[in-house]
Amino acid sequence: MADRCLLCLALLLAAGPALAQGKLLATGGAWQLEGQAGGGIVPWAVIAGYGEAGEWGGGAGVTRVSVDDFDLTVAGASLGLGNRFELGYARQSLRVAPLDLSIDQDVLSAKWRFAGDLLYPGLPALTAGVQVKHNRDFAVPEALGAADDTGVDAWVAASRLWLDAVAGRNLFTNVTLRASEANQAGLLGFGGEGSDHELLLEASAGLFLDRHWVVGAEYRQKPDNLAAVREDDWADLFIGWFPNKRVAVVAAWADLGDIAGLRDQRGWYLSLQVSR
C-alpha cells in the first residue's frame, strides 16, 4: 500500500496543468529524511512545494547518508495543498555494513499549518505533524530490545524567515518539539522495556548568502530506550543550493553519534528534491 502512495504522489506531481508558484524561492523547504518539507534531519513549519492558497504543489526527493558503518537511502514524495496541508511518503533503507544486512522502513506523514506565517509580522508559521512508521525488518531491533515494529511520532514546529537580519542577509530559524519513542528514528524499532513517548527538542538555523545559497546547522534530540545500546543526539552542518523553484540540493556533514553499539558514526549527507 505504501508503494502505491508513493506512485500516486509522483503521478500527481508529474501530471496536471502548470501551477502558480507564488511562494518565495526556498520557502518550500528541502527534502527531510522522513519524507516531509524541512531540513535534512528536522521537519520545518513549511508546506512542500510553492503553491499558495487555492493551489497545490509538492516534491519528490532522494537522500543518501553515508557514515562509518551505515548507509541510509531514502526516496519518496510529498504533496502540498493550499499552503495549508501536506501529505507524504518515504521509504528508508539502512544498510548495516558490519552485519551485511539491510533494514527497511515506511513512513507515512501528514502536516497542517494551523496558524502564523513564515514571512509576515505576527506569529511565525506554526504546524502540527504526524509520522506513522513501520519497520519492515524487525529481527535486529527486536534482538536489541525494541518493543514494537510500528510507531507514531507527533510534533509541532515554529518557523520564521527573518528578512535582512544579518548584514543584509535573510535568516531562517525553526524549532520543533517531537513526541516519540522511535529508536534511531524507527530504524531500530520503537520503545523498549518500560519506555514511553518522550518530548524531544529539534532545531534548525540557516543564513542565506544570496537568493540561491544557504548555510546552516541542525540538531535533533533522541530518546534512549534500548538497554543494550546507547542512542546519541544527531547534528549536522549543511549547505543548500536552490537554483530555481524546481530543484533543491542539500549537502551536509552529519554526526549521528553511537548507533547500535558502533561508536562515533560521522559522514556525509546529500539530498536532491524536484518540486513543482
Stockholm file with secondary structure:
# STOCKHOLM 1.0

chainA/1-276         MADRCLLCLALLLAAGPALAQGKLLATGGAWQLEGQAGGGIVPWAVIAGYGEAGEWGGGAGVTRVSVDDFDLTVAGASLGLGNRFELGYARQSLRVAPLDLSIDQDVLSAKWRFAGDLLYPGLPALTAGVQVKHNRDFAVPEALGAADDTGVDAWVAASRLWLDAVAGRNLFTNVTLRASEANQAGLLGFGGEGSDHELLLEASAGLFLDRHWVVGAEYRQKPDNLAAVREDDWADLFIGWFPNKRVAVVAAWADLGDIAGLRDQRGWYLSLQVSR
#=GR chainA/1-276 SS CHHHHHHHHHHHHHSSSCCCCCSCTTTTCEECTTSSEESSSSBCSSCSSSCCTTCEEEEEEEEEEEESSEEEEEEEEEEEETTTEEEEEEEEEEEEGGGTEEEEEEEEEEEEEEECCSSSSSSCEEEEEEEEEEESCCHHHHHTTCCBSEEEEEEEEEEEEEEEEETTEEEEEEEEEEEECBGGGGTTCBCCTTCCCEEEEEEEEEEESSSSEEEEEEEECCCCCCSSSCCCCEEEEEEEECSSSSEEEEEEEEECCCBTTBCCCEEEEEEEEEEC
#=GC SS_cons         CHHHHHHHHHHHHHSSSCCCCCSCTTTTCEECTTSSEESSSSBCSSCSSSCCTTCEEEEEEEEEEEESSEEEEEEEEEEEETTTEEEEEEEEEEEEGGGTEEEEEEEEEEEEEEECCSSSSSSCEEEEEEEEEEESCCHHHHHTTCCBSEEEEEEEEEEEEEEEEETTEEEEEEEEEEEECBGGGGTTCBCCTTCCCEEEEEEEEEEESSSSEEEEEEEECCCCCCSSSCCCCEEEEEEEECSSSSEEEEEEEEECCCBTTBCCCEEEEEEEEEEC
//
